[in-house]
Amino acid sequence: MKARTPKESLTILTEIVLPNDTNNLKNLFGGRLLSWMDRASAISAHRHCKRIVVTSSVNNVSFNQPVPQGSIVTIEAKVSRAFTSSIEVFVDVYIEDQTVAGKKTKANEAIYTFVAVDQLGNPINVPPLIPETDQEKKRYEGALRRKQLALILAGKMKPKDATELKALFFSPEEIVNLENHEKESKDQG
Ligand SMILES: CC(C)(COP(=O)(O)OP(=O)(O)OC[C@H]1O[C@@H](n2cnc3c(N)ncnc32)[C@H](O)[C@@H]1OP(=O)(O)O)[C@@H](O)C(=O)NCCC(=O)NCCS
């Protein structure tokens, strides 16, 4: 399968915050933003693999600042890594106020994971990703760690199998010691 670059999946969605998008404080309702981010990131994942994709998990969503009614919201989604059937997409959210200055600031960020599926909903393989810029390379490197954490939280992976996560907390020698200790405990029944 032909590898693709992150820029091939870049998806930009621009919205304006109208009264029916807001909460009681006249700021953007979080659920609406999640929906916009899901939509942009699903298109991005589809652009990478050209197949049907379904949202499998949403991580690292942070609502760092309120987004007032009238703001122009730009959502930029780009694939950060592709595994066997799953695709991680980074979403960056910017807001632009409606003053003469039209100041643009980064407001939010989220990481979505999609799985490419066939017509019956069974996972299928996706093309690999080749990161190009420094930021793309950094996001690519962290993706396996995030995948392992998501799988542990979903009860689909045992912490002892999370090699990348272990490497974050322990030195190679400590990992060998831990594995030996685990083996000894198992042997002793
Ligand atoms: C996503 C879905 C297809 C995965 O099915 P599954 O039986 O768990 O499939 P597998 O265990 O074979 O995993 C398939 C891939 O999903 C990944 N995955 C599964 N659960 C995950 C989770 N919680 N977080 C991150 N990735 C996950 C696996 O790591 C695997 O990736 P890989 O092939 O790149 O290694 C299935 O759970 C599904 O259809 N969910 C509903 C999706 C949906 O309807 N979303 C819309 C929102 S309601």
The ligand as an SDF file (V2000), in Angstrom:
LIG
                    3D

 48 50  0  0  0  0  0  0  0  0999 V2000
  -13.6500    0.4190   16.1190 C   0  0  0  0  0  0  0  0  0  0  0  0
  -13.9980   -1.0500   15.9250 C   0  0  0  0  0  0  0  0  0  0  0  0
  -14.1750   -1.3530   14.4410 C   0  0  0  0  0  0  0  0  0  0  0  0
  -12.7970   -1.8600   16.4570 C   0  0  0  0  0  0  0  0  0  0  0  0
  -13.1920   -3.1880   16.4400 O   0  0  0  0  0  0  0  0  0  0  0  0
  -12.4100   -4.2820   17.3110 P   0  0  0  0  0  0  0  0  0  0  0  0
  -13.1330   -5.5490   17.2500 O   0  0  0  0  0  0  0  0  0  0  0  0
  -12.0380   -3.7000   18.6430 O   0  0  0  0  0  0  0  0  0  0  0  0
  -11.1590   -4.4740   16.4260 O   0  0  0  0  0  0  0  0  0  0  0  0
   -9.7060   -4.8980   16.8130 P   0  0  0  0  0  0  0  0  0  0  0  0
   -9.5680   -5.3460   18.2500 O   0  0  0  0  0  0  0  0  0  0  0  0
   -9.2900   -5.8340   15.7450 O   0  0  0  0  0  0  0  0  0  0  0  0
   -8.9210   -3.5300   16.6730 O   0  0  0  0  0  0  0  0  0  0  0  0
   -8.8750   -2.8610   15.4440 C   0  0  0  0  0  0  0  0  0  0  0  0
   -8.0390   -1.6380   15.6340 C   0  0  0  0  0  0  0  0  0  0  0  0
   -8.7060   -0.7360   16.5010 O   0  0  0  0  0  0  0  0  0  0  0  0
   -7.8240   -0.3090   17.5030 C   0  0  0  0  0  0  0  0  0  0  0  0
   -8.6140   -0.0150   18.6960 N   0  0  0  0  0  0  0  0  0  0  0  0
   -9.5760   -0.7780   19.2240 C   0  0  0  0  0  0  0  0  0  0  0  0
  -10.0580   -0.1680   20.3150 N   0  0  0  0  0  0  0  0  0  0  0  0
   -9.3920    0.9920   20.4620 C   0  0  0  0  0  0  0  0  0  0  0  0
   -9.4270    2.0530   21.4170 C   0  0  0  0  0  0  0  0  0  0  0  0
  -10.2740    2.0510   22.4400 N   0  0  0  0  0  0  0  0  0  0  0  0
   -8.5720    3.0960   21.2580 N   0  0  0  0  0  0  0  0  0  0  0  0
   -7.6930    3.1230   20.2240 C   0  0  0  0  0  0  0  0  0  0  0  0
   -7.6230    2.1580   19.2860 N   0  0  0  0  0  0  0  0  0  0  0  0
   -8.4590    1.0960   19.4260 C   0  0  0  0  0  0  0  0  0  0  0  0
   -6.8880   -1.4790   17.7100 C   0  0  0  0  0  0  0  0  0  0  0  0
   -5.6820   -1.0790   18.3110 O   0  0  0  0  0  0  0  0  0  0  0  0
   -6.6800   -1.9170   16.2740 C   0  0  0  0  0  0  0  0  0  0  0  0
   -5.7410   -1.0510   15.6510 O   0  0  0  0  0  0  0  0  0  0  0  0
   -4.5870   -1.6220   14.6530 P   0  0  0  0  0  0  0  0  0  0  0  0
   -5.2710   -2.5720   13.7000 O   0  0  0  0  0  0  0  0  0  0  0  0
   -4.0720   -0.4310   13.9550 O   0  0  0  0  0  0  0  0  0  0  0  0
   -3.5770   -2.2830   15.5300 O   0  0  0  0  0  0  0  0  0  0  0  0
  -15.2790   -1.4710   16.7060 C   0  0  0  0  0  0  0  0  0  0  0  0
  -15.0500   -1.3470   18.0870 O   0  0  0  0  0  0  0  0  0  0  0  0
  -16.4820   -0.6210   16.3240 C   0  0  0  0  0  0  0  0  0  0  0  0
  -17.0950   -0.8250   15.3020 O   0  0  0  0  0  0  0  0  0  0  0  0
  -16.8220    0.3530   17.1910 N   0  0  0  0  0  0  0  0  0  0  0  0
  -17.9350    1.2640   16.9180 C   0  0  0  0  0  0  0  0  0  0  0  0
  -17.4370    2.4370   16.0800 C   0  0  0  0  0  0  0  0  0  0  0  0
  -18.4900    3.4730   15.8870 C   0  0  0  0  0  0  0  0  0  0  0  0
  -19.6290    3.1660   15.5610 O   0  0  0  0  0  0  0  0  0  0  0  0
  -18.1240    4.7310   16.1030 N   0  0  0  0  0  0  0  0  0  0  0  0
  -19.0100    5.8420   15.9850 C   0  0  0  0  0  0  0  0  0  0  0  0
  -19.2880    6.4360   17.3160 C   0  0  0  0  0  0  0  0  0  0  0  0
  -20.7210    5.7970   18.0530 S   0  0  0  0  0  0  0  0  0  0  0  0
  1  2  1  0
  2  3  1  0
  2  4  1  0
  2 36  1  0
  4  5  1  0
  5  6  1  0
  6  7  2  0
  6  8  1  0
  6  9  1  0
  9 10  1  0
 10 11  2  0
 10 12  1  0
 10 13  1  0
 13 14  1  0
 14 15  1  0
 15 16  1  0
 15 30  1  0
 16 17  1  0
 17 18  1  0
 17 28  1  0
 18 19  1  0
 18 27  1  0
 19 20  2  0
 20 21  1  0
 21 22  1  0
 21 27  2  0
 22 23  1  0
 22 24  2  0
 24 25  1  0
 25 26  2  0
 26 27  1  0
 28 29  1  0
 28 30  1  0
 30 31  1  0
 31 32  1  0
 32 33  2  0
 32 34  1  0
 32 35  1  0
 36 37  1  0
 36 38  1  0
 38 39  2  0
 38 40  1  0
 40 41  1  0
 41 42  1  0
 42 43  1  0
 43 44  2  0
 43 45  1  0
 45 46  1  0
 46 47  1  0
 47 48  1  0
M  END
$$$$
